[in-house]
Amino acid sequence: WHKHFYDFFCVSAVLVLVCLHFHRSGSFNLDVDNSIVYSGPEGSYFGFSVDFFKALNNLKSDVLIGAPRANMSSDSIVERGVVYSCPWSGSSACQQLLFDNKDDRMNNGAKMEFKSKQWFAGHVSILHVHTIF
């Protein structure tokens, strides 16, 4: 019985490896003739995470793009991470969404938060009407 299980397992493993070897991956563009290219700050990992967003009370659609190593306006926090809202039409520039523009929280001189290099926007996801970062 164990010999048959072992043989089945080996054949299955080889089959999976062969399939993975020939599996092709790539990206796609829905409209290659009229593509829209978004860009962000160099070194910010702009585009590391992407999701689509459509507000319920609005007819426009946006693309939310994460840049986990981007800097905001604060000098005391390095690479906080930024989420950008870019119009689906590409008609205007991407806008930085403001979530947390405060410095690290302190308590009696002790730092209570460490926002530098936190990789905010490393994952962007839309769940129904809620935006999750």
C-alpha positions as CSV (number, residue, x, y, z in Angstrom):
1,W,0.0,0.0,0.0
2,H,2.8,2.4,0.9
3,K,4.6,1.7,-2.3
4,H,1.6,2.6,-4.4
5,F,1.1,5.8,-2.4
6,Y,4.7,6.7,-2.9
7,D,4.5,6.0,-6.6
8,F,1.4,8.1,-7.0
9,F,2.9,11.0,-5.0
10,C,6.1,10.9,-7.2
11,V,4.1,10.9,-10.4
12,S,1.9,13.7,-9.1
13,A,4.9,15.8,-8.0
14,V,6.6,15.4,-11.4
15,L,3.4,16.3,-13.2
16,V,3.0,19.5,-11.1
17,L,6.6,20.5,-11.7
18,V,6.3,19.9,-15.5
19,C,3.1,22.1,-15.5
20,L,4.9,24.8,-13.6
21,H,7.8,24.7,-15.9
22,F,5.7,25.3,-18.9
23,H,3.3,27.8,-17.2
24,R,3.7,31.3,-18.7
25,S,3.1,34.4,-16.7
26,G,2.7,37.9,-17.9
27,S,0.7,41.0,-17.6
28,F,-2.2,42.1,-19.7
29,N,-3.6,45.4,-20.9
30,L,-7.3,45.6,-21.8
31,D,-6.7,48.2,-24.5
32,V,-3.3,48.0,-26.0
33,D,-3.9,50.7,-28.6
34,N,-5.0,53.3,-26.0
35,S,-2.9,52.3,-23.0
36,I,-2.6,54.6,-20.0
37,V,0.8,54.7,-18.1
38,Y,0.9,56.0,-14.6
39,S,4.2,57.0,-12.9
40,G,5.2,58.0,-9.5
41,P,8.3,59.1,-7.6
42,E,11.5,57.2,-8.4
43,G,12.5,54.6,-5.8
44,S,9.0,54.7,-4.2
45,Y,8.0,51.3,-5.6
46,F,5.1,53.1,-7.2
47,G,2.7,50.4,-8.6
48,F,3.7,47.7,-6.0
49,S,0.0,47.3,-5.3
50,V,-2.9,48.3,-7.5
51,D,-6.7,48.0,-7.2
52,F,-9.7,49.6,-8.9
53,F,-12.2,51.9,-7.2
54,K,-15.6,53.2,-8.1
55,A,-17.4,55.4,-5.6
56,L,-21.1,54.6,-5.2
57,N,-22.2,58.2,-5.6
58,N,-19.9,59.0,-8.5
59,L,-19.7,57.9,-12.1
60,K,-16.0,58.1,-12.3
61,S,-13.6,55.2,-11.7
62,D,-10.1,55.5,-10.2
63,V,-7.1,53.3,-9.9
64,L,-5.6,53.2,-6.4
65,I,-1.8,52.7,-6.6
66,G,0.4,51.9,-3.7
67,A,3.9,53.2,-3.3
68,P,5.2,51.7,0.0
69,R,8.6,53.5,0.0
70,A,7.2,57.0,-1.0
71,N,7.7,59.9,1.3
72,M,5.1,62.3,2.4
73,S,5.6,65.9,3.5
74,S,7.0,65.1,7.0
75,D,10.7,65.4,7.4
76,S,10.9,63.3,10.5
77,I,9.4,60.1,8.9
78,V,11.2,58.4,6.1
79,E,9.5,56.2,3.5
80,R,6.1,56.3,5.2
81,G,4.3,54.9,2.1
82,V,1.7,56.6,0.0
83,V,-1.5,55.6,-1.8
84,Y,-2.3,57.5,-5.0
85,S,-5.7,57.9,-6.7
86,C,-5.3,58.0,-10.4
87,P,-8.2,58.7,-12.8
88,W,-9.1,55.7,-14.9
89,S,-9.3,57.9,-17.9
90,G,-5.8,59.2,-17.5
91,S,-7.1,62.7,-18.0
92,S,-5.2,64.2,-15.0
93,A,-2.3,63.4,-12.7
94,C,-2.5,61.0,-9.8
95,Q,-3.4,62.6,-6.4
96,Q,-1.8,61.5,-3.2
97,L,-4.5,60.3,-0.7
98,L,-4.0,61.8,2.8
99,F,-4.4,59.2,5.6
100,D,-2.0,59.9,8.4
101,N,0.0,63.1,8.2
102,K,1.1,63.2,11.9
103,D,4.5,62.4,13.2
104,D,5.3,59.5,15.5
105,R,3.4,59.6,18.7
106,M,5.4,60.3,21.8
107,N,4.6,59.7,25.5
108,N,6.8,61.3,28.1
109,G,9.7,61.5,25.6
110,A,9.3,57.8,24.6
111,K,8.4,57.0,21.0
112,M,5.1,55.1,20.9
113,E,4.9,54.8,17.1
114,F,7.5,54.0,14.4
115,K,6.1,55.1,11.1
116,S,9.3,55.2,9.2
117,K,9.7,52.4,6.6
118,Q,6.4,50.9,7.7
119,W,5.4,49.9,4.1
120,F,2.1,51.6,4.3
121,A,0.4,50.9,0.9
122,G,2.3,47.7,0.4
123,H,-1.1,46.1,-0.1
124,V,-4.1,48.0,-1.5
125,S,-7.5,46.2,-1.6
126,I,-11.1,47.3,-2.2
127,L,-13.7,45.4,-0.3
128,H,-17.2,46.5,-1.4
129,V,-17.3,50.1,-0.4
130,H,-14.4,50.0,2.0
131,T,-10.8,50.7,1.1
132,I,-8.2,48.5,2.9
133,F,-4.5,49.3,3.1
